[in-house]
C-alpha cells in the first residue's frame, strides 16, 4: 500500500492530542497546554443549536475545568469559503447550553470559544467573512502541508490564559502520530480500505488460529481505543459499517479464502482459520495479496510482481 502524507485533519487531531497529553515531541508548548488543564472531550459530537432548532457537529471539542472553558473546533482544508459556512458558524456560536452540558463539564459551559482552523490559502476569505458578519469566532491557520505551524490570526479567546497560549506561533518539528489517518468527513471505501487491510494484517500476524473478532473489536483496534472512545456513537457506527463492507468484499473476491471465515452475522464476527504453521510460511504472500485488494478498492494501479501468476484468494 502506498504511504501517503498524513492528512490535514489527522495532523491536527494528533497535534491537539499530543498537546493535551504533554507529548515530549511538542515541547515546550505541550507542557504549558497540559498545565492549563485542557483535554479532548470528543470528535464529531452532535449538539443542538438555538438557530432554527438545528443540530451541529463540530470536528473537535476541548475543555478545561481549571479555566472554566470549552473550545468548539471546526477545521476545513478548502481554499475558500464554501456555501452555507456562515450558517454553520452561527450554529456553533448558538449551541444550546443544556446540549453542551451533555458532553462538557458544568464549569466549562461558562466560557465557550468557537475556533475555525483553515489553511493559509483560505485565511483571507475567512478573515473577511468573520469580520464582515461580525462573527464571534477565532481564526487559526495551520500551514499544511509545508510546515507544522499553527497561528492565531483573528479574535481572542474568552480566558486570558488561553489567549496568551495561542497568541504565540506554535511551531512543531515533529508530530506524535498516536491515531491512524481516518477521514471522518469522507468514509468512502476507497479512503478507508488501507486502514482496514492494515488492521486485518496486524490481527493475522499477532493472533493464532481460532481467534475470533467482532466488528466492534476490529474498529477499536483499527482506530486505537482512546480515539474510538472519543468518537460519537454515530461516527463509530458509520466506520463499522464501511469496515464490514470492505471485509465482506475481500471475502467475496476470495482473497480471504482459507485465511478467515465469517462465523456470525450479528454482530459481524470473523475467525482466523489458517493453521499457524502455514500462516508463518505464507504471511508475506498474504500481505501482498491483501495489499493488491486494497489497491483495487482504492483505484490505484497494481504493479506486476512475481506473485501475479497466482490465482486470487484461495490459492495462497
Residue pairs with C-beta under 8 A, 6 or more apart in sequence:
1 194
1 197
1 198
1 291
1 294
1 295
2 300
4 181
5 145
6 14
6 175
6 177
6 181
7 181
7 183
8 75
8 77
8 119
8 142
8 144
8 145
9 59
9 75
9 77
9 183
9 184
9 185
10 177
10 179
10 180
10 181
10 182
11 142
11 144
11 148
11 175
12 60
12 75
12 117
12 142
13 43
13 60
13 179
13 227
14 175
14 176
14 177
14 178
14 179
15 26
15 148
15 150
15 172
15 175
16 40
16 60
16 62
16 73
17 40
17 176
17 178
17 179
18 25
18 26
18 30
18 175
18 176
18 178
19 26
19 29
19 30
19 33
19 34
19 38
20 33
20 34
20 38
20 39
20 40
20 62
21 30
21 34
21 178
22 30
22 31
22 33
22 34
23 30
23 176
24 30
25 172
25 173
25 174
25 175
25 176
26 172
26 175
26 176
29 165
29 170
29 172
32 165
33 165
36 64
36 66
36 67
36 161
36 162
36 165
37 64
37 65
37 66
37 67
38 62
38 63
38 64
38 67
38 71
39 62
39 63
39 64
40 60
40 61
40 62
40 230
41 61
41 62
41 63
41 70
41 103
41 104
41 230
42 60
42 61
42 103
42 230
42 231
42 232
43 59
43 60
43 61
43 184
43 227
43 230
43 231
43 232
43 235
44 57
44 58
44 59
44 184
44 231
44 232
44 234
44 235
45 57
45 58
45 61
45 103
45 232
46 55
46 56
46 57
46 232
46 234
47 55
47 56
47 57
47 58
47 95
47 96
47 99
47 100
47 102
47 103
48 54
48 55
48 56
48 95
48 96
48 98
48 99
49 55
49 56
49 91
49 92
49 94
49 95
49 96
49 99
50 94
50 95
50 96
51 87
51 90
51 91
51 94
54 91
56 88
56 91
56 92
56 95
57 232
58 72
58 73
58 74
58 92
59 73
59 74
59 75
59 184
60 73
60 75
61 70
61 71
61 72
61 73
61 103
61 104
62 70
62 71
62 73
63 69
63 70
63 71
63 104
63 105
63 108
64 108
64 159
64 162
65 105
65 107
65 108
67 111
67 159
67 161
67 162
68 107
68 108
68 110
68 111
68 159
69 108
69 110
69 111
69 112
69 113
69 157
69 158
69 159
69 162
70 100
70 104
70 108
70 109
70 111
70 112
70 113
71 113
71 115
71 157
71 162
72 92
72 95
72 112
72 113
72 114
72 115
73 115
73 116
73 117
74 88
74 89
74 92
74 114
74 115
74 116
74 117
75 116
75 117
75 118
75 142
76 82
76 116
76 117
76 118
76 122
77 118
77 119
77 144
78 118
78 119
78 122
79 119
79 121
79 122
79 125
80 122
80 125
81 122
81 125
81 126
81 129
85 129
86 129
86 133
86 135
89 114
89 116
89 130
89 135
89 137
90 135
92 114
92 137
93 114
93 135
93 136
93 137
95 112
97 109
100 109
100 112
101 109
111 158
111 159
112 158
113 138
113 157
113 158
113 159
113 162
114 136
114 137
114 138
115 137
115 138
115 140
116 126
116 130
116 137
116 138
116 139
116 140
117 140
117 141
117 142
117 150
118 126
118 139
118 140
118 141
118 142
119 141
119 142
119 143
119 144
120 141
120 143
123 139
123 141
123 153
126 139
127 139
127 153
127 154
129 135
130 137
130 139
130 154
130 155
131 154
136 155
137 155
138 152
138 154
138 155
138 156
138 157
138 166
139 152
139 153
139 154
139 155
140 150
140 151
140 152
140 153
140 166
141 150
141 151
141 153
142 149
142 150
143 149
143 150
143 151
147 171
148 171
148 172
148 173
148 174
148 175
149 169
149 170
149 171
149 172
150 169
150 170
150 172
151 169
151 170
152 166
152 167
156 163
157 163
157 166
178 224
178 226
178 227
179 223
179 224
179 226
179 227
180 195
180 198
180 222
180 223
180 224
180 227
181 195
182 192
182 195
182 223
182 239
183 191
183 192
184 231
184 235
187 238
187 239
187 242
188 242
189 242
189 245
189 246
189 249
189 297
190 297
190 298
190 299
191 298
192 239
192 242
192 243
192 246
193 246
193 293
193 294
193 297
193 298
194 294
194 298
195 222
196 222
196 243
196 246
196 247
196 294
197 246
197 250
197 290
197 291
197 293
197 294
198 222
199 218
199 221
199 222
200 218
200 247
200 250
200 260
200 290
201 286
201 287
201 290
202 221
203 211
203 213
203 218
203 221
203 272
204 259
204 260
204 272
204 274
204 279
204 283
204 286
205 283
207 213
207 272
208 272
208 276
209 272
209 273
209 274
209 275
209 276
209 279
210 271
210 272
210 273
211 271
211 272
212 263
212 269
212 270
212 271
212 272
213 221
213 269
213 270
213 271
214 264
214 267
214 268
214 269
215 240
215 243
215 244
215 267
215 268
215 269
216 240
216 267
218 240
218 243
218 247
219 228
219 236
219 239
219 240
219 243
220 228
222 243
223 231
223 239
228 236
231 239
244 268
246 297
247 256
247 268
247 270
248 262
249 297
250 256
250 290
250 293
251 257
251 260
251 262
253 293
253 312
253 313
254 312
254 313
254 314
255 289
255 290
255 292
255 293
255 312
255 313
256 313
257 313
257 314
257 316
258 273
258 274
258 313
258 314
258 316
259 272
259 273
259 274
259 279
259 286
259 316
260 270
260 271
260 272
260 273
260 274
261 270
261 271
261 273
262 268
262 269
262 270
263 269
263 270
263 271
272 279
274 282
279 286
282 316
285 307
285 310
285 316
286 316
288 305
288 307
289 307
289 310
289 312
289 313
289 316
292 302
295 301
295 302
296 302
310 316
